[in-house]
Amino acid sequence: MAAATSGLAWSAGASALLRALPRCRRLERPNYQGRTVSLRGGIATAIGATAAAGRAGALARPSALTARSGAAAVIAASAGGAAGLIDDLDAGAHDGQAPAKGLAGHLGALWRGRVTTGALKIAIIGSGALISGALLARRRAPAARPRALVADAAVSATVIGAWANVHNLLDLRPGRALKASALISAPLLAWPGQAAAPTRALAASALGVAAASAPEDLGERTMLGDTGANSLGALVGAALAAAPSRAFRHGAAVTGVALILASERVSFSRVIDSTPALAALDALGRRDR
């Protein structure tokens, strides 16, 4: 409860502060319906995710959640937010006449010698995920052999980076990425045992952040953008990567990577719209057209 409250308070406080500032047209974007919304919602979400991650580490007992777990989540969320903000503010200005799209597009542009903001985002989020993964691996097994530590860190980094990207891919409709984060985080709260305390604390933080961000996002007054989606997704990824089960971490890594690869060929929006249950969940709470 304390971790969830912290996430909610930090995000709500950041949102209130940003609302009080003068209007910034550089943060305004048309959403999928052509309504003008502000990216300040994503900035508030990123601030909340980063601060709540740090607070989660401070709230837990040292034996349950060491400083490394909290630091890992802070690094992951802040890297996601920073990378997303760079991409949001650039708005494709440095992508050239034919903006790159998708993972393949940005990596292809990099191969041809053109550095897009998407490629820069991959580098920043990937670096943050690698550091976070190493911290989590060392927390789990400080005396493990180097090869085992490297393997564990690589899997954890993949989980964090992949789920940060998946949340960004889902942020094409109001509330969609927030609902995904809640659906992933909520079941993690039931994971029993002291070894799962990091996962529970970080998942609760993500739920608090999502709850605080939902009203303005669903009301189409703000949008998460890359800033909020990547940061919140990285926090959710950190919660998954902190799980005590190696099989679960591998499953989270495979699922995240599979979704990213699938997005290169399949439209998530088309799949959701053509599936009645998913379409109903997607529209839940959204502003009437």
Backbone bond lengths (Angstrom), bond angles and torsions (degrees), N, CA, C in turn:
res aa  C-N    CA-C-N  psi(-1)  N-CA   C-N-CA  omega(-1)  CA-C   N-CA-C  phi
1 M - - - 1.466 - - 1.528 110.85 -
2 A 1.323 115.48 -40.60 1.465 118.78 -179.71 1.522 111.03 -64.49
3 A 1.332 116.89 -40.62 1.465 120.35 179.90 1.530 110.85 -67.44
4 A 1.323 117.10 -41.80 1.465 120.89 178.69 1.523 110.79 -64.30
5 T 1.330 116.02 -42.94 1.465 120.53 179.03 1.520 111.01 -63.11
6 S 1.329 115.62 -38.55 1.458 119.94 178.48 1.523 110.92 -62.54
7 G 1.339 116.73 -45.98 1.452 120.08 178.68 1.519 112.09 -61.05
8 L 1.327 115.90 -43.09 1.462 120.43 179.16 1.521 111.07 -64.57
9 A 1.347 116.77 -45.09 1.460 120.63 -176.40 1.528 111.76 -66.28
10 W 1.327 116.93 -44.30 1.455 119.47 -179.04 1.534 111.26 -63.98
11 S 1.327 117.60 -44.06 1.460 120.67 -179.19 1.523 111.41 -67.77
12 A 1.331 116.50 -44.29 1.464 120.17 179.52 1.524 110.78 -64.72
13 G 1.326 116.64 -40.77 1.467 120.02 179.04 1.513 111.87 -64.76
14 A 1.333 116.74 -43.57 1.460 120.30 178.55 1.522 110.95 -64.13
15 S 1.331 116.33 -38.76 1.465 120.51 178.84 1.533 111.00 -64.38
16 A 1.329 116.88 -43.55 1.469 120.66 179.16 1.524 111.13 -63.07
17 L 1.322 116.45 -40.97 1.463 120.26 179.26 1.518 111.20 -64.63
18 L 1.321 116.91 -43.74 1.460 120.53 -179.46 1.528 111.57 -67.14
19 R 1.333 116.76 -34.40 1.473 119.97 177.14 1.524 111.31 -64.12
20 A 1.334 116.25 -32.21 1.465 120.74 -177.52 1.527 112.78 -76.14
21 L 1.326 116.56 -16.46 1.459 120.22 -179.54 1.529 110.26 -77.44
22 P 1.338 117.61 158.31 1.470 120.09 177.64 1.520 111.31 -57.93
23 R 1.312 115.77 150.12 1.454 121.19 -179.50 1.521 110.68 -60.82
24 C 1.329 116.29 134.45 1.465 121.89 179.51 1.524 108.81 -117.48
25 R 1.330 116.13 107.72 1.465 119.71 -177.19 1.530 112.73 -66.67
26 R 1.334 116.09 -22.91 1.460 118.70 179.54 1.524 111.40 -66.31
27 L 1.333 116.87 -21.51 1.459 121.04 179.64 1.524 112.73 -92.48
28 E 1.323 117.68 0.60 1.461 120.38 -177.68 1.522 111.32 -92.48
29 R 1.337 113.97 138.48 1.459 120.54 -179.81 1.529 109.32 -141.15
30 P 1.341 118.07 151.75 1.462 119.74 170.81 1.528 109.06 -78.99
31 N 1.336 116.71 136.84 1.465 118.36 178.45 1.526 109.61 -89.91
32 Y 1.315 116.80 -167.34 1.466 120.17 -173.06 1.523 112.41 -65.78
33 Q 1.338 117.55 -18.79 1.466 120.81 177.94 1.525 112.34 -102.28
34 G 1.317 116.33 3.43 1.455 120.04 179.94 1.508 113.96 88.20
35 R 1.325 117.79 1.15 1.457 120.46 176.58 1.524 109.86 -74.74
36 T 1.318 116.39 142.01 1.456 120.64 178.36 1.521 109.22 -82.54
37 V 1.308 116.12 121.00 1.462 122.40 -179.98 1.522 108.58 -127.55
38 S 1.327 116.51 166.20 1.458 120.98 -175.68 1.526 111.56 -109.34
39 L 1.310 114.98 143.32 1.463 121.19 176.63 1.532 112.11 -79.87
40 R 1.341 117.12 0.27 1.467 118.51 178.22 1.524 111.13 -62.28
41 G 1.329 117.21 -25.75 1.461 119.91 176.60 1.512 111.74 -63.12
42 G 1.327 116.83 -39.13 1.452 120.69 178.09 1.519 111.92 -69.13
43 I 1.329 116.54 -36.69 1.461 120.07 178.13 1.520 110.00 -65.49
44 A 1.336 116.72 -42.79 1.465 120.55 177.75 1.526 110.89 -62.82
45 T 1.319 116.58 -39.99 1.472 120.75 177.99 1.521 110.85 -62.76
46 A 1.324 116.98 -43.15 1.464 120.77 179.74 1.522 111.30 -64.89
47 I 1.338 116.78 -41.95 1.465 119.94 177.32 1.523 110.11 -61.98
48 G 1.333 115.66 -44.77 1.457 120.25 179.79 1.510 112.49 -63.65
49 A 1.334 117.21 -42.13 1.462 120.91 -178.90 1.522 110.96 -64.78
50 T 1.319 116.65 -42.69 1.467 120.41 -178.65 1.525 111.17 -68.09
51 A 1.337 115.97 -47.46 1.461 119.76 -178.92 1.525 111.49 -65.97
52 A 1.327 116.81 -41.03 1.469 120.30 -179.60 1.518 111.47 -65.91
53 A 1.334 117.14 -34.30 1.469 120.42 177.37 1.524 110.49 -62.23
54 G 1.330 115.94 -43.69 1.453 119.30 178.04 1.511 112.50 -66.71
55 R 1.314 115.89 -39.27 1.463 120.25 179.88 1.525 110.98 -67.28
56 A 1.328 117.14 -34.31 1.462 120.31 178.92 1.522 110.46 -60.91
57 G 1.335 116.28 -39.63 1.449 119.64 178.56 1.515 111.83 -67.10
58 A 1.316 117.18 -36.46 1.462 121.05 -178.87 1.521 112.07 -74.05
59 L 1.333 116.95 -28.17 1.467 120.59 -176.66 1.519 112.64 -75.83
60 A 1.323 116.38 -33.33 1.459 119.61 -173.21 1.524 111.35 -80.52
61 R 1.311 115.77 159.48 1.451 121.62 176.53 1.525 109.52 -69.51
62 P 1.348 117.14 145.71 1.463 119.10 -179.63 1.517 113.66 -55.78
63 S 1.320 117.27 -34.15 1.461 119.76 -178.73 1.523 112.13 -73.35
64 A 1.324 115.74 -20.37 1.458 119.58 -177.50 1.521 112.39 -97.58
65 L 1.312 117.32 -39.14 1.467 121.09 -177.28 1.518 107.59 -141.68
66 T 1.295 117.97 101.33 1.450 121.26 -176.99 1.521 110.55 -74.73
67 A 1.333 114.39 171.76 1.463 119.38 179.44 1.521 111.43 -60.90
68 R 1.341 116.87 -28.50 1.465 119.30 -178.78 1.521 112.47 -64.71
69 S 1.318 117.55 -36.59 1.470 120.26 179.56 1.514 110.72 -66.79
70 G 1.333 116.63 -45.67 1.458 119.75 177.81 1.509 111.45 -63.60
71 A 1.336 117.05 -43.10 1.461 120.94 179.25 1.524 111.33 -63.39
72 A 1.324 116.75 -39.07 1.461 120.87 179.29 1.522 111.07 -60.66
73 A 1.320 116.26 -44.92 1.463 120.48 -179.35 1.523 111.51 -68.02
74 V 1.333 117.43 -38.17 1.468 121.07 178.41 1.526 109.93 -63.13
75 I 1.325 116.37 -46.04 1.464 120.30 179.77 1.522 110.90 -62.24
76 A 1.322 116.84 -43.91 1.462 120.84 -179.34 1.533 111.40 -62.82
77 A 1.341 116.54 -48.56 1.463 120.37 -177.25 1.524 111.81 -67.67
78 S 1.331 117.26 -40.05 1.465 119.81 -178.89 1.528 111.33 -70.41
79 A 1.340 116.56 -37.33 1.465 119.35 176.62 1.525 110.61 -64.28
80 G 1.338 116.36 -42.97 1.464 119.78 177.59 1.512 112.24 -61.74
81 G 1.329 116.88 -43.18 1.456 120.82 179.98 1.517 112.41 -66.58
82 A 1.330 117.20 -43.73 1.458 120.92 -179.34 1.524 111.46 -64.67
83 A 1.335 115.95 -45.53 1.466 119.82 179.43 1.522 110.95 -63.10
84 G 1.344 115.84 -42.67 1.455 119.54 179.20 1.514 112.57 -64.23
85 L 1.336 117.51 -38.79 1.471 120.86 -179.66 1.521 110.88 -64.82
86 I 1.329 116.49 -40.42 1.466 119.55 176.84 1.526 110.33 -58.73
87 D 1.320 116.36 -45.03 1.465 120.80 -179.31 1.523 111.29 -67.41
88 D 1.338 116.22 -41.75 1.465 119.68 -179.75 1.525 112.08 -63.46
89 L 1.322 116.78 -45.06 1.465 120.61 -177.48 1.521 111.89 -70.26
90 D 1.321 116.52 -33.84 1.466 119.87 179.10 1.524 111.10 -71.33
91 A 1.338 115.94 -36.64 1.471 121.79 177.59 1.527 113.06 54.27
92 G 1.327 116.48 36.05 1.464 120.07 177.01 1.506 115.26 80.05
93 A 1.345 118.39 7.71 1.463 121.16 -176.17 1.526 112.92 -63.27
94 H 1.333 116.79 -29.35 1.459 120.53 -178.35 1.522 112.58 -102.84
95 D 1.317 116.88 13.73 1.462 119.62 -179.10 1.522 113.15 -88.68
96 G 1.311 116.93 -5.76 1.465 119.45 -179.41 1.515 112.29 89.17
97 Q 1.330 116.49 -174.80 1.462 121.69 -176.81 1.517 112.43 -69.05
98 A 1.324 116.90 -28.26 1.465 121.05 178.92 1.529 107.98 -116.05
99 P 1.341 117.78 90.13 1.473 120.54 -177.08 1.523 112.34 -56.71
100 A 1.318 115.15 136.65 1.466 120.09 178.72 1.515 109.85 -75.28
101 K 1.317 115.83 143.98 1.457 120.67 179.29 1.523 109.81 -131.37
102 G 1.319 114.92 141.08 1.452 120.00 177.46 1.522 112.20 74.54
103 L 1.320 113.85 168.63 1.458 120.30 -179.25 1.526 111.16 -60.22
104 A 1.312 116.81 -44.69 1.461 120.83 -179.15 1.523 111.29 -63.39
105 G 1.328 116.42 -38.88 1.459 120.47 -179.52 1.517 112.71 -63.72
106 H 1.330 116.11 -45.43 1.470 119.71 -178.79 1.518 111.85 -70.53
107 L 1.321 117.14 -39.74 1.464 119.60 178.16 1.527 110.73 -69.05
108 G 1.335 116.44 -35.03 1.463 120.00 176.71 1.522 111.63 -65.33
109 A 1.337 116.01 -40.73 1.460 119.94 177.67 1.526 110.78 -64.19
110 L 1.321 116.07 -39.11 1.470 120.32 178.18 1.525 110.60 -64.66
111 W 1.317 116.72 -39.80 1.465 120.99 178.61 1.531 111.05 -61.73
112 R 1.334 115.88 -32.60 1.473 120.71 179.14 1.522 112.46 -85.14
113 G 1.339 116.64 3.69 1.464 120.59 176.17 1.511 114.63 92.46
114 R 1.337 118.13 9.83 1.470 120.76 178.92 1.523 109.41 -109.13
115 V 1.329 115.78 118.90 1.460 120.96 -178.60 1.531 109.03 -91.37
116 T 1.310 116.79 108.85 1.461 121.94 177.72 1.520 109.41 -89.61
117 T 1.326 115.68 163.85 1.466 118.84 175.90 1.523 110.33 -66.07
118 G 1.331 116.43 -26.47 1.460 119.72 175.78 1.520 111.40 -65.80
119 A 1.342 116.32 -40.74 1.462 120.32 177.23 1.523 110.30 -66.37
120 L 1.339 115.68 -39.30 1.468 119.86 176.88 1.516 110.52 -62.77
121 K 1.323 115.76 -38.56 1.464 120.43 179.01 1.527 110.88 -65.17
122 I 1.322 117.01 -40.48 1.466 120.66 177.12 1.529 110.02 -59.77
123 A 1.342 116.05 -41.48 1.461 120.45 -178.36 1.527 111.39 -66.83
124 I 1.329 116.83 -43.99 1.469 120.43 -177.12 1.522 110.93 -69.24
125 I 1.329 116.33 -49.12 1.465 119.61 179.92 1.524 110.13 -64.23
126 G 1.335 116.31 -41.03 1.457 119.87 179.28 1.520 112.04 -62.57
127 S 1.334 117.05 -41.34 1.463 120.25 178.96 1.526 110.96 -65.09
128 G 1.334 115.68 -44.07 1.457 119.04 177.76 1.515 112.02 -62.40
129 A 1.336 115.99 -39.75 1.468 120.35 179.28 1.523 111.28 -65.93
130 L 1.335 117.14 -38.06 1.467 120.41 179.17 1.527 111.37 -64.33
131 I 1.328 116.19 -44.69 1.465 119.62 178.57 1.523 110.15 -64.27
132 S 1.317 116.44 -44.54 1.463 120.93 179.46 1.519 111.00 -62.40
133 G 1.334 116.55 -43.47 1.459 120.44 179.21 1.513 111.88 -61.61
134 A 1.343 116.68 -40.08 1.465 120.37 178.84 1.528 110.92 -64.78
135 L 1.333 116.65 -40.80 1.463 120.18 179.08 1.525 111.23 -63.90
136 L 1.323 116.79 -42.62 1.463 120.29 179.66 1.524 111.27 -66.41
137 A 1.326 116.58 -40.17 1.467 120.02 179.48 1.528 110.90 -63.81
138 R 1.322 116.72 -41.50 1.464 120.23 178.82 1.527 111.35 -67.06
139 R 1.332 116.89 -33.16 1.466 119.71 178.60 1.509 111.00 -67.58
140 R 1.340 115.85 -39.77 1.464 119.93 -176.78 1.521 112.38 -70.31
141 A 1.324 116.00 -42.17 1.474 119.30 -174.69 1.525 109.63 -144.37
142 P 1.333 116.62 76.43 1.464 119.85 -176.70 1.523 113.93 -61.37
143 A 1.335 117.67 -24.36 1.463 120.88 -177.79 1.520 112.87 -101.53
144 A 1.328 117.31 9.55 1.462 120.49 -177.64 1.523 111.36 -69.27
145 R 1.316 115.92 159.78 1.458 121.08 177.55 1.528 110.26 -67.57
146 P 1.335 117.38 150.94 1.470 120.51 -178.06 1.523 113.83 -53.22
147 R 1.340 116.80 -41.29 1.474 119.10 -178.65 1.525 110.99 -63.46
148 A 1.332 116.52 -40.67 1.463 120.32 179.29 1.522 110.69 -67.55
149 L 1.333 116.44 -39.33 1.463 119.86 178.58 1.530 111.19 -63.96
150 V 1.316 116.49 -42.46 1.473 120.52 179.97 1.524 110.49 -63.61
151 A 1.323 116.65 -43.07 1.466 120.34 179.84 1.525 110.88 -63.67
152 D 1.326 116.58 -44.87 1.462 120.98 179.52 1.524 110.45 -63.39
153 A 1.339 116.38 -43.66 1.464 120.31 179.80 1.525 111.42 -63.04
154 A 1.337 116.41 -39.15 1.460 120.25 -179.55 1.527 111.63 -64.48
155 V 1.332 116.05 -42.63 1.467 120.02 178.59 1.526 110.43 -64.82
156 S 1.334 116.45 -45.63 1.463 120.02 -179.89 1.526 111.48 -62.55
157 A 1.333 116.60 -41.07 1.464 120.47 177.78 1.522 110.96 -63.23
158 T 1.319 116.63 -39.52 1.464 120.74 178.07 1.522 110.96 -62.98
159 V 1.318 116.37 -42.37 1.472 120.47 178.38 1.531 110.33 -59.54
160 I 1.320 116.88 -48.80 1.466 120.73 -176.88 1.525 111.25 -64.79
161 G 1.329 116.59 -50.11 1.455 119.79 -178.56 1.519 113.06 -64.56
162 A 1.324 116.29 -40.48 1.465 120.05 -178.17 1.518 111.70 -65.79
163 W 1.339 117.39 -45.65 1.454 119.11 -176.95 1.525 112.83 -74.34
164 A 1.332 117.30 -24.85 1.463 119.59 170.96 1.524 109.54 -63.54
165 N 1.331 116.60 -41.52 1.456 121.64 179.44 1.523 111.87 -71.17
166 V 1.325 117.02 -40.48 1.470 120.00 179.65 1.527 110.54 -59.83
167 H 1.322 117.43 -43.57 1.471 120.00 178.36 1.522 110.66 -61.55
168 N 1.319 117.17 -37.67 1.455 120.14 177.53 1.529 111.16 -65.83
169 L 1.324 116.64 -39.62 1.463 120.34 178.50 1.526 112.07 -65.58
170 L 1.318 116.37 -29.58 1.461 120.59 -179.42 1.522 112.81 -81.07
171 D 1.310 117.73 -17.23 1.465 120.98 -174.03 1.527 111.93 -79.31
172 L 1.331 114.98 58.17 1.465 120.88 177.99 1.519 112.02 -111.59
173 R 1.324 116.59 -7.14 1.463 122.39 176.74 1.528 108.49 -138.60
174 P 1.322 117.50 151.19 1.469 120.17 -178.95 1.529 111.86 -57.62
175 G 1.305 116.13 128.66 1.458 121.86 174.31 1.511 115.71 81.48
176 R 1.326 118.81 -9.05 1.475 120.25 -173.69 1.522 111.45 -64.68
177 A 1.316 118.31 -49.02 1.464 120.71 -179.26 1.521 110.96 -66.61
178 L 1.329 116.65 -35.28 1.469 120.32 179.11 1.525 110.72 -66.46
179 K 1.323 116.91 -41.32 1.467 120.38 177.80 1.524 110.70 -64.94
180 A 1.329 116.56 -39.50 1.462 119.72 178.25 1.523 110.52 -62.32
181 S 1.329 116.89 -43.17 1.466 119.82 -179.71 1.520 110.87 -63.27
182 A 1.330 116.30 -38.07 1.468 119.74 179.40 1.526 111.28 -69.01
183 L 1.336 116.74 -41.63 1.470 120.45 -179.57 1.529 111.65 -65.50
184 I 1.323 116.48 -32.62 1.464 119.74 178.41 1.521 111.05 -78.68
185 S 1.331 116.98 -41.15 1.467 121.33 -173.37 1.524 113.44 -76.28
186 A 1.322 117.38 -38.70 1.468 120.27 -173.77 1.534 113.24 -56.62
187 P 1.340 120.14 -47.47 1.472 118.51 -179.92 1.522 113.39 -63.19
188 L 1.320 117.91 -25.00 1.462 121.11 -178.98 1.520 111.90 -67.64
189 L 1.327 117.08 -21.17 1.462 120.43 179.78 1.523 111.90 -67.16
190 A 1.323 116.47 -21.64 1.471 120.63 -178.02 1.528 112.66 -89.76
191 W 1.330 117.88 0.91 1.463 120.01 -179.10 1.528 109.09 -68.90
192 P 1.328 118.69 117.87 1.465 120.76 -174.69 1.530 113.20 -81.48
193 G 1.328 115.44 162.72 1.454 120.86 172.23 1.509 113.77 97.17
194 Q 1.343 114.73 154.31 1.454 120.51 179.91 1.519 112.13 -66.68
195 A 1.329 117.26 -31.74 1.461 120.13 -178.26 1.524 112.38 -64.25
196 A 1.339 116.76 -23.60 1.464 121.00 -179.27 1.521 112.67 -93.99
197 A 1.338 117.54 5.16 1.460 120.32 -179.39 1.529 113.39 -57.72
198 P 1.350 119.25 -40.55 1.468 118.43 176.42 1.527 112.97 -59.39
199 T 1.318 115.71 -43.36 1.463 119.65 179.67 1.527 110.88 -63.07
200 R 1.333 117.25 -44.80 1.464 120.39 -179.56 1.533 111.38 -62.34
201 A 1.325 116.56 -45.00 1.462 120.30 -177.34 1.526 111.46 -65.29
202 L 1.321 117.34 -44.04 1.462 120.37 -178.98 1.523 111.42 -70.76
203 A 1.334 116.74 -37.23 1.469 119.88 177.01 1.521 110.68 -64.27
204 A 1.328 117.37 -40.86 1.461 120.83 178.43 1.520 110.55 -64.00
205 S 1.327 116.94 -38.92 1.463 120.70 177.12 1.525 110.96 -61.08
206 A 1.338 116.28 -44.02 1.465 120.87 179.09 1.522 111.25 -62.61
207 L 1.326 117.05 -39.13 1.464 120.25 177.86 1.523 111.20 -63.34
208 G 1.332 116.72 -41.80 1.452 120.04 178.62 1.518 112.14 -63.05
209 V 1.322 116.29 -42.38 1.465 120.55 178.57 1.529 110.48 -63.63
210 A 1.328 117.14 -44.48 1.464 121.10 -179.62 1.526 111.07 -62.87
211 A 1.332 116.90 -41.22 1.468 120.51 179.78 1.520 111.51 -63.18
212 A 1.329 116.93 -40.51 1.462 120.55 -179.42 1.529 111.61 -69.49
213 S 1.335 116.51 -33.55 1.465 120.99 -176.32 1.524 113.08 -82.53
214 A 1.325 116.89 -20.00 1.467 120.41 -171.71 1.527 115.49 -62.41
215 P 1.347 120.65 -46.11 1.470 118.83 -174.16 1.529 114.11 -56.84
216 E 1.318 117.53 -47.19 1.466 118.93 -178.41 1.526 112.16 -74.71
217 D 1.324 116.58 -32.73 1.457 119.71 179.46 1.527 110.58 -69.57
218 L 1.323 116.75 -47.16 1.463 120.48 178.51 1.526 111.60 -68.16
219 G 1.328 116.68 -31.83 1.462 120.72 178.43 1.511 113.27 -78.40
220 E 1.330 117.05 -0.37 1.465 123.64 178.35 1.526 112.38 58.08
221 R 1.336 115.23 38.38 1.461 120.31 170.69 1.524 110.35 -96.14
222 T 1.324 115.07 -28.60 1.463 120.91 176.72 1.529 108.64 -136.81
223 M 1.321 115.50 172.64 1.462 120.89 171.98 1.531 108.35 -137.17
224 L 1.322 115.26 155.70 1.462 118.92 178.98 1.527 111.28 -69.90
225 G 1.321 116.58 -41.14 1.444 119.62 -174.00 1.526 110.33 62.83
226 D 1.317 115.68 -173.31 1.461 119.92 177.42 1.530 110.88 -65.47
227 T 1.332 116.10 -33.34 1.470 120.58 -177.12 1.516 111.33 -58.85
228 G 1.328 116.66 -55.33 1.453 120.54 -177.17 1.517 113.15 -74.16
229 A 1.333 116.88 -41.73 1.470 120.00 -176.73 1.525 111.55 -65.43
230 N 1.325 117.02 -44.24 1.466 119.38 -179.79 1.520 112.01 -67.51
231 S 1.324 117.28 -39.24 1.463 120.55 -178.16 1.526 110.93 -68.82
232 L 1.329 116.92 -48.38 1.464 120.05 178.71 1.524 110.49 -64.87
233 G 1.330 116.85 -40.80 1.465 120.19 177.95 1.518 112.39 -61.77
234 A 1.346 116.59 -37.07 1.463 120.15 177.86 1.521 110.79 -67.73
235 L 1.341 117.26 -36.24 1.471 120.26 176.87 1.530 110.46 -65.79
236 V 1.319 117.28 -43.52 1.463 120.89 175.38 1.524 109.99 -61.66
237 G 1.334 116.10 -42.04 1.458 119.97 177.73 1.520 112.18 -61.45
238 A 1.332 116.42 -38.35 1.467 120.01 177.86 1.523 110.84 -64.80
239 A 1.325 116.61 -38.55 1.470 120.07 177.08 1.526 110.50 -62.43
240 L 1.328 116.96 -42.27 1.469 121.22 177.88 1.523 110.92 -66.72
241 A 1.331 116.47 -42.00 1.463 120.70 -177.41 1.527 112.29 -70.91
242 A 1.324 117.09 -20.65 1.467 121.06 178.94 1.523 112.26 -83.99
243 A 1.319 117.61 -4.65 1.467 121.32 -178.07 1.525 110.97 -60.37
244 P 1.331 117.71 142.41 1.467 120.47 -176.83 1.532 114.88 -73.41
245 S 1.346 116.77 -18.31 1.461 120.16 -177.29 1.526 111.47 -87.07
246 R 1.330 116.61 121.20 1.463 120.28 178.01 1.522 111.33 -64.40
247 A 1.338 116.77 -39.41 1.464 120.33 179.02 1.524 110.82 -62.45
248 F 1.327 116.30 -39.04 1.467 120.14 178.99 1.525 110.32 -65.33
249 R 1.333 117.22 -43.11 1.466 120.54 -179.76 1.527 110.79 -62.89
250 H 1.331 115.98 -42.67 1.467 119.06 177.19 1.530 111.15 -62.61
251 G 1.329 116.23 -40.59 1.457 120.15 178.46 1.524 111.69 -63.40
252 A 1.343 116.63 -40.79 1.466 120.86 178.67 1.524 110.71 -64.91
253 A 1.331 116.46 -38.53 1.467 120.44 178.64 1.527 111.01 -65.64
254 V 1.325 116.55 -47.31 1.468 120.78 -178.83 1.525 110.84 -63.49
255 T 1.328 116.28 -43.05 1.467 120.00 -179.58 1.521 111.66 -63.46
256 G 1.336 116.62 -45.17 1.457 120.19 179.65 1.515 112.08 -61.70
257 V 1.314 117.15 -46.97 1.466 121.10 179.76 1.529 110.59 -64.39
258 A 1.334 117.19 -40.10 1.469 120.91 179.95 1.525 110.79 -62.33
259 L 1.330 117.33 -40.94 1.465 120.70 178.91 1.526 111.28 -65.04
260 I 1.324 116.60 -39.27 1.462 119.90 178.97 1.528 110.28 -64.98
261 L 1.315 116.62 -45.15 1.462 120.27 179.41 1.532 110.97 -65.23
262 A 1.324 116.17 -37.90 1.465 119.72 178.69 1.521 111.45 -64.79
263 S 1.331 116.27 -34.49 1.464 119.99 -178.21 1.522 112.81 -65.62
264 E 1.348 116.89 -19.27 1.461 120.24 177.87 1.531 111.42 -69.60
265 R 1.327 115.88 -21.49 1.467 119.78 -177.14 1.528 114.06 -121.99
266 V 1.326 116.44 -21.56 1.465 120.78 -175.05 1.528 109.83 -120.99
267 S 1.323 116.21 136.63 1.460 121.20 176.47 1.526 109.81 -83.20
268 F 1.329 116.86 118.67 1.461 119.78 178.00 1.525 110.62 -62.06
269 S 1.326 117.09 -38.41 1.465 120.22 -179.72 1.521 111.23 -62.80
270 R 1.327 116.40 -38.85 1.465 119.78 -179.98 1.526 110.86 -66.85
271 V 1.336 115.70 -41.13 1.463 119.69 178.60 1.524 110.65 -64.25
272 I 1.324 116.92 -44.30 1.466 121.29 -179.27 1.525 110.69 -64.59
273 D 1.319 116.78 -45.16 1.470 120.49 -178.19 1.521 112.38 -65.75
274 S 1.331 117.03 -28.20 1.474 120.02 -177.91 1.526 112.79 -90.68
275 T 1.326 117.29 -1.80 1.465 121.78 178.60 1.523 108.55 -112.60
276 P 1.346 118.22 109.21 1.466 120.64 -172.35 1.535 115.07 -52.12
277 A 1.322 117.23 -44.90 1.469 119.65 -178.19 1.527 111.08 -64.75
278 L 1.325 116.18 -43.17 1.461 119.79 179.45 1.524 111.03 -68.88
279 A 1.319 116.44 -38.00 1.465 120.10 179.48 1.532 110.97 -63.95
280 A 1.340 115.90 -40.65 1.462 119.66 179.04 1.531 111.09 -65.19
281 L 1.323 116.12 -42.21 1.469 120.03 178.03 1.519 110.66 -65.98
282 D 1.310 116.36 -38.87 1.458 121.08 -179.18 1.527 111.84 -64.07
283 A 1.336 116.14 -36.64 1.466 120.82 -178.18 1.524 113.39 -84.68
284 L 1.328 117.53 -10.79 1.454 121.48 -176.25 1.523 111.78 -59.91
285 G 1.321 115.93 122.65 1.456 121.03 177.26 1.500 115.50 82.09
286 R 1.330 116.74 -5.08 1.460 119.71 -176.84 1.518 111.06 -76.01
287 R 1.287 116.29 149.88 1.467 122.86 178.75 1.505 110.55 -60.72
288 D 1.346 116.48 139.38 1.468 120.27 177.33 1.520 110.09 -62.77
289 R 1.305 114.86 142.81 1.455 119.06 -178.18 1.522 111.41 -72.02
